Structures are given as C-alpha cells and as structure tokens.
Amino acid sequence: MKLGNSILSAYETSVFEVMSRLAREHDAVNLGQGFPDSNGPDDVRQVAVEATDKGPNQYPPSPGLPELRQAVAAHGKRFYDLDIDWQTETLITCGGTHALASCFLGLIEPGDEVVMFEPVFDTYLPMVRRAGGIPKLVRLSPPDWAVPRAALRAAFSAKTKLVLVNSPMNPTGKVFDRAELEDIAALCREFDAFAVCDEVYEHLVFDNLRHIPLMTLPGMRERTVRIGSAGKIFSLTGWKIGFLTGPKHMVQPIFRAHQAVIFSVVPSLQKAVAYGLGKDDAFFASIAVELQGKRDRFMAALAKVGFLAFKPHGTYFVTADFRPLGANDDALGFCTRLVTEAGVAAIPLSALYEGDIPQHLIRFAFCKRDEVLDEAARRLAKYFGKT
Ligand code: GLN
C-alpha cells in the first residue's frame, strides 16, 4: 500500500483535541484548549440569526462579503491608523488557522526559510513544512520570553522568505514590545523578507500595554500580512471567521490558495462579524479588562497551590512551571495526571517545541466564567493537598 503524505503523517493528533477529549471523558474542568465558555455578544449572534433566516445563504464572493471587508479595513484604520484598500488588501478566511495556512501556501517556495518563535503554535510547523518551507526556530524562555537578539539575527539568511510573528503570543501571553518589533522589522528590511503576523489576540492585551502591529513600523506596510480573528474578539471561537490584511502583491497569491482550499466562508456569520467590528470602543476595551481580572484571579489561585506561573500580558493563557510542586513527571505525564486524577485539563508546552524540549511547563486557559476558574482552583488545591 502506498502511504499518505510523509510530512503530515509524521504529526500526531493536535494536543488541543487530545486534551479536550480527555477532559470530556473524565468530566474535568477544561482549561486546556483556549475557548471562552460564554456564548458571545447577544447582538452579534442576533445578526447571524437574522442573516441566516433571510439569506442569501449561497456562496458569497470568494474573498469575502464586501461589507465585512470594508469593516476589516475600517477596523485597521480605527485602531492602528492603517490605510487599507478593502478591495485589494483584505481577505476573509475560515478562522486564523486557515488564514495562516493560506499565507504559507501562497507565499512559500520549496526551500524557503521561515523564521518563527518557539514555543510555536501547533499548526505552524506542519503547514510551513507542507508548503515546502524550512523552519528556523528562535527559542523564547520564561519568565519574560524576551527575544534573544543574537539568535534572531542568526536565524535570518539570504534564504529567509518570511518571519512569523505571533503577538500577543500563544501560549506564552507575551506581547512583543516596540524595541523587539523594531529589531524584527530591521531584519526583514535587511534580508528582504516578508512578515506574517498572527495577531488574533490583538484586543486581549492587559496592564495598559498596547498591541503594536509590526505592519505599522517603517518599511513594513509593503511586506507584512496581518491576521485577525472574530472568534477571539467576540468570544465565538467555533465560528471560525478570520480576516487578513496586507499589500496587494502578498494578498493576491494568498487569495489563490484561499480560493483553491475553501473558496468562501459562511455568509451569515460574515454579516454578523461586519456588524460586530463596528461596535463601540467600550466593547473593545471591556474584553481585555474582563479577561485581565480572570488572569489575576487564576494566577492567585495557581500561586496558592504552589505553581510558578509567568504573568501573561495578553491572550487567554498563563504558562506555569510545575516543578515547585515536587512533581517529576514530564509535561504530558503531568497533564495526563492532572486531567484524570485532579479533574483539570491543561496543555503540556512540550507539544509546542522541537529538539531539546522543556518538560516542566504547562498552559492553562483562563478565559472562563469565574465560578469555573474557582472550581478548577479548588480541585487543584485539593489534589496537591493545599486545602
Ligand atoms: N487556539 C486554541 C488554543 O491555543 C486552539 C485552537 C485549536 O484547537 N486548533 O488553545
């Protein structure tokens, strides 16, 4: 028998899927896969209901509904003063993951090098490799996950096609600062590289920090694609509506990949997201404020139990070192024990590294109702004998 594609066959089922399944089987509080447990804003859902009812429900234009593409361009102007031509510089995708895959398929030639930061979100490596890219990983380390300048420079070469920047960063919760972004931008200019920016957590930034799109830095507008996600903005992760902006010469080949893989995206949900992106500033400010409260609540609980947790400045996630608890399992073993015995699911960061893999780090998602976080905290405290 012939075999399937060797690159993709080498990867396992996603750790997010595995942990969510274990959480269901063991009736655990699921702080593994990152999704909120609310149902999203009523008004946004209502627009989707009406649009589904009234239609049209046939294929929308392949790059997206004009009203959503216009809303995406307006969102870029409103928050970052970016001038985006909605007709040539936007694309609506099936979530951030599909936007990323379209970028890799649309931009990478076999043999091109792709610089990315480790720990690395689990879809990046398989899709970059499947597109023919050669990953060049730059490892970030706790507690602050600062970009190691010399290693970053060493990762770039004449063969670098693009750098992949995920800020705010999953799983670390790191928000890249201006100096780091300036270094990345300088290297992109020097080596004539593109940047693909996964900015799906752009509105989930804490501690009065500001998200800075790499695209806004000098010389980057014409070489950067920026990816956003309605799932993260509106707490509707299952909707899988993503959006992408970039210069026409990048968006065009990315669009070719998009039209070949998925062609177009659910029209009624696009309509609802177009409405949602027009919500007032108070809405956009409130999502981060609420989430910051949850971060503080859950970090306090983790400290009480005895974890060494690293304060995230954005995203849904907090990363923690479990060695202070005296545990000497590897990260997957620890998470398996946690979900089956303590009744709390988390993600082993070991699934997000290659090579010399750290085995003491795990990730919790705190984008949950307070009572759910408290129940998880109660179970952890009980399991580790801290009550
Ligand atoms: N972004 C989600 C997380 O990091 C996972 C999405 C997925 O399961 N592909 O938890």
Residues whose N, C-alpha, C, O or C-beta is under 5 A from the ligand:
A	BS01	LIG	F16 G32 Q33 G34 N170
